[in-house]
Structure formats: C-alpha cells, structure tokens
Amino acid sequence: MKNQYETVFITTPVLSEGQIKEAVSKFRDIITKNDGEILHEEDWGLRKLAYPIQKKSTGFYHLIEFKADPSLIQKLETQFRRDERIIRFLTFKMDKYAAAYSEKRKSNLKAKTEKEN
C-alpha cells in the first residue's frame, strides 16, 4: 500500500541554477525509480534560514509531494544524508487531513496563477 508523503529539502546557497536542478532531478529520479508517484512539486527559491546551518544563513528550498511505499523513505533519506549539497531535509507521512489541505492549497495556487494570466 502506498502512503502519501511530503519532503522539503534545503540546498546550499553557493550552487548554480544547473547544480540545483541536478540535485532536484536526482531525488525525483530516486522516487520514480522506486515505484513512487510524484503528485506535486514546488521550488520555493532562496530563503533566509531561521538560524545558521554550517555557517550559512540562506538556502534554496524545494518541496516534493509523492506517493510511495514506506520502504522508499529510508532509501531517500539515506541519499539526502550522503549528498553534500543538502543542508537540511524533512520527510513526513501525510494523514487524510494534511492531504485534503494540500489539495485545497494546490487548487488555490492554480486559481491564483490563472487569474494573473
């Protein structure tokens, strides 16, 4: 049975745009190659950190929402730990309320972008 998860990770601010895209595609590939299904993705861009991490005060944030078997989470988090470009990550299992909120947020985001165009 597949559960719904959300993962947010922060890459170091010294990376170029190409290196960031490469890191994101690496983790996207890990999910899809292990029978995961990516539901939603957001690039939050460069943001100030709440406190310095590894003497850095900013980082590039990226969110991936996906469905996968629970066994994939261990593999994914191991890869986050091994990658020098990742300074922090958080993965959590979404319950039905979090999934419903996420759907509502995505539809509001979609309506907002359509209104702007």
CORRA-V808975 format. One record per backbone hydrogen bond with DSSP energy under -1.0 kcal/mol. NH is the residue of the N-H (numbers start at 1). CO is the residue of the C=O. If there is no record, write none. Layout:
# CORRA-V808975
NH/CO, NH/CO
This chain:
# CORRA-V808975
3/68, 5/66, 6/92, 7/64, 8/90, 9/62, 10/88, 11/60, 12/85, 15/12, 20/16, 21/17, 22/18, 23/19, 24/20, 25/21, 26/22, 27/23, 28/24, 29/25, 30/26, 31/27, 32/28, 33/29, 35/32, 36/31, 37/67, 39/65, 40/65, 42/63, 44/61, 47/59, 49/57, 53/56, 56/53, 59/47, 60/11, 61/45, 62/9, 63/42, 64/7, 65/40, 66/5, 67/37, 68/3, 72/69, 76/72, 77/73, 78/74, 79/75, 80/76, 81/77, 82/78, 83/79, 86/83, 87/10, 88/10, 90/8, 92/6, 94/4, 99/95, 100/96, 101/97, 102/98, 103/99, 104/100, 105/101, 106/102, 107/103, 108/104, 109/105, 110/106, 111/107, 112/108, 113/109, 114/110, 115/111, 116/112, 117/113
